[in-house]
Amino acid sequence: MEEVVRQEIKVKDRILQIELPEGFKDKSVEAIIRIKRGIEEEILADKIKIDTTKWKFNRTEAHER
């Protein structure tokens, strides 16, 4: 099974140091570094538009449930 380590770190001086679990010792690893984006960017909430003006529902039926 693949072991994954995920850490969020605030970079201050362009040097990144990560302590890995013992299981990683003497193994080849792959590191992917990316800048964390805000949740607003990840869900693209401002990019999705839904026109609900023509939506209809039975109010009585909705209240019965």
Buried (B, 14 or more C-beta within 10 A) or exposed (E): EEEEEEEEEEEEEEEEEEEEEEEEEEEEEEEEEEEEEEEEEEEEEEEEEEEEEEEEEEEEEEEEE
